[in-house]
């Protein structure tokens, strides 16, 4: 199969099977770019709670990602969401651009940025712009990653202040197939609300990363809500199939 055939097939798959993670629970991004790599990704999460309004909130997305060069990765993502007692609906199409600022390992900390434009599919939902600072530190067999971002709604029906989010991941690189760790995922709400901790969404829990097959990566995490606004628990799954050129 030629490079162009593979790229066309991957693009078609991403558009057809688009199924956006909740703001409080998202993929945790590395700043490291992989040049010459095209990947197909699935991300999904789901909440669990005895309160009806916080139970079974599910969001999914599929993505096609291209490592353009040593410093730039771009992707197109489609997403679906489902709230309690509602059917699945198309949520948004996103254009993500991830930038690696310096060669990996050249300095004490690897630094990058994620810039995303979110185009809402539902006519009453606003579009959005999101920026995230991406940090990574490898120390021995441990890898630590931090994402800190803001998301600002734009256009009609948009809110006046940006939403703030934070995520942390630590993993132990035991071997290629199993890398245990933990994650913290937080949504602090908008700058204007300045909510207290219990009114924000905060989650923490164990995670595992690795390869199922040589070109197939996975991430799985189970969280416990540690604030009143969060659900009792939640889960996240990511699958990524890589094609190298």
C-alpha positions in Angstrom: 0.0 0.0 0.0 1.4 3.4 -1.0 1.9 6.3 1.4 -0.9 8.2 -0.3 -3.3 5.3 -0.2 -2.6 4.8 3.5 -3.1 8.5 4.3 -6.4 8.6 2.4 -7.7 5.5 4.1 -6.6 6.9 7.5 -8.3 10.2 6.8 -11.5 8.4 5.8 -11.5 6.3 8.9 -11.1 9.4 11.2 -14.0 11.1 9.6 -16.3 8.1 9.6 -15.6 6.8 13.0 -15.4 10.1 14.9 -16.5 9.3 18.3 -14.0 14.9 22.6 -13.0 13.9 25.9 -14.5 15.6 28.9 -12.5 18.7 29.8 -11.6 17.3 33.2 -10.4 14.0 31.6 -8.3 14.1 28.6 -5.3 12.5 26.9 -2.1 13.7 28.5 0.2 14.9 25.8 3.9 14.6 25.4 5.8 17.5 23.9 8.0 15.0 21.9 7.3 15.0 18.1 7.7 11.8 16.1 8.7 12.8 12.5 7.5 10.7 9.6 4.8 8.9 11.7 1.1 8.7 10.9 -1.1 7.4 13.7 -4.7 6.5 14.1 -6.0 7.1 17.6 -9.1 6.2 19.6 -9.8 8.0 22.9 -12.8 7.4 25.2 -13.9 8.1 28.7 -16.9 7.4 30.9 -18.1 8.5 34.3 -19.7 6.4 37.1 -21.8 7.9 39.9 -24.8 7.1 42.0 -26.2 10.6 41.2 -28.0 10.4 37.9 -26.7 13.7 36.5 -23.1 12.7 36.9 -23.4 9.1 35.8 -22.7 7.6 32.4 -21.4 10.8 30.8 -19.4 9.4 27.9 -17.2 11.0 25.3 -15.2 9.5 22.5 -13.0 10.6 19.7 -10.9 9.3 16.8 -7.9 11.1 15.4 -5.5 11.0 12.5 -2.1 12.4 13.5 0.9 13.2 11.3 4.5 13.9 12.5 5.4 16.6 10.0 9.0 17.1 11.2 11.1 17.1 14.4 9.1 20.0 15.9 5.6 19.8 14.6 2.8 17.3 14.8 -0.7 18.1 13.4 -3.9 16.1 13.6 -7.6 16.2 12.8 -10.0 14.8 15.4 -13.7 14.1 15.3 -15.8 13.6 18.5 -19.1 12.4 19.9 -20.6 12.8 23.4 -23.5 11.3 25.4 -25.1 12.7 28.5 -27.4 10.8 30.9 -30.6 9.7 29.2 -29.4 11.1 25.9 -28.3 9.4 22.7 -24.9 9.9 21.1 -24.5 13.1 19.2 -21.7 14.6 17.1 -19.8 17.1 19.1 -17.0 18.7 17.3 -14.2 18.6 14.8 -10.8 19.6 16.1 -7.5 20.7 14.5 -4.6 20.1 16.8 -1.1 21.3 16.4 1.6 20.2 18.8 5.0 21.9 18.9 8.3 20.6 20.3 10.5 23.6 21.2 13.9 22.0 21.7 15.6 18.7 20.8 14.6 15.9 23.2 17.0 15.6 26.2 19.1 18.7 25.3 18.0 20.5 28.5 16.8 19.4 31.9 13.1 19.6 30.8 11.5 18.9 27.5 9.0 21.7 26.6 6.3 22.0 24.0 2.8 23.5 23.3 -0.5 22.3 22.0 -2.8 24.6 20.1 -6.2 23.4 19.1 -9.1 24.9 17.2 -12.4 23.3 18.1 -15.3 23.7 15.6 -18.6 22.8 17.2 -21.0 20.7 15.1 -24.2 21.6 17.0 -25.4 25.0 15.9 -26.0 26.3 19.5 -22.6 25.3 20.7 -19.6 27.8 20.5 -16.3 27.1 18.8 -13.2 27.2 21.0 -9.5 27.8 21.1 -7.3 25.8 23.4 -3.7 26.3 24.4 -1.7 23.9 26.6 1.8 24.0 28.0 3.4 20.5 27.6 6.3 19.5 29.9 8.1 16.2 30.2 11.0 15.0 32.4 12.6 11.6 32.1 14.5 10.5 35.2 15.9 7.0 35.1 13.0 4.6 34.3 10.4 7.2 35.3 8.7 9.6 32.9 6.7 12.6 34.3 4.4 14.7 32.1 2.5 17.9 32.9 -0.2 19.6 30.8 -1.6 23.0 31.9 -4.0 24.8 29.6 -6.8 27.2 29.0 -9.8 26.9 26.6 -11.6 30.0 25.4 -15.0 29.8 23.7 -15.4 32.0 20.6 -18.3 33.1 18.4 -22.0 33.0 19.2 -23.1 31.5 22.5 -19.6 31.8 23.9 -18.7 32.4 27.5 -16.7 35.5 28.5 -13.8 33.8 30.4 -11.5 30.9 29.6 -11.7 27.5 31.3 -8.5 26.2 33.1 -7.3 22.6 33.1 -4.4 20.6 34.5 -3.2 17.1 34.1 -0.2 15.1 35.5 1.1 11.7 34.5 3.9 9.6 36.1 4.9 6.2 34.7 7.5 3.6 35.4 9.0 2.2 32.2 9.1 -1.4 33.4 9.2 -2.9 29.9 7.8 -2.2 26.5 4.4 -3.8 27.2 3.6 -2.7 30.8 4.4 0.6 32.3 2.4 1.3 35.5 1.8 4.8 36.8 -0.8 7.3 37.9 -2.6 10.3 36.6 -4.2 13.5 38.1 -6.8 15.3 36.0 -8.4 18.6 37.0 -10.8 21.2 35.6 -10.6 24.4 37.6 -13.5 26.1 35.9 -13.4 29.6 34.4 -11.3 32.5 35.7 -14.4 34.5 36.4 -16.0 31.9 38.7 -12.9 31.3 40.8 -14.7 28.2 42.3 -13.4 26.6 45.5 -11.9 23.1 45.3 -15.1 21.2 45.9 -16.8 23.0 43.1 -14.1 22.0 40.6 -13.6 18.6 39.0 -10.6 16.8 40.3 -9.7 13.1 39.7 -6.7 10.9 40.6 -6.1 7.2 39.9 -3.8 4.4 38.6 -2.9 4.1 35.0 -1.0 1.6 32.7 0.7 2.3 29.4 2.5 0.1 26.8 2.3 -1.8 23.6 -0.3 -4.5 22.8 1.5 -5.2 19.4 4.6 -3.7 17.9 2.7 -0.8 16.3 -0.3 -0.7 18.7 0.0 1.4 21.9 -2.5 1.6 24.7 -3.2 3.8 27.7 -5.8 2.9 30.4 -6.6 4.8 33.6 -9.2 4.5 36.3 -9.9 7.6 38.4 -11.5 8.4 41.8 -13.3 11.8 42.0 -11.8 13.8 45.0 -14.1 16.8 44.8 -17.8 17.2 45.1 -18.3 18.3 41.5 -16.5 15.3 40.2 -18.2 12.0 39.6 -17.4 9.2 42.0 -15.2 7.5 39.4 -14.3 7.6 35.8 -12.2 5.6 33.2 -10.1 6.5 30.2 -8.9 4.4 27.3 -6.6 5.3 24.4 -5.5 3.0 21.5 -3.0 4.3 19.0 -1.9 2.5 15.8 1.3 3.8 14.3 2.4 3.8 10.6 6.0 4.9 10.0 7.2 6.3 6.7 
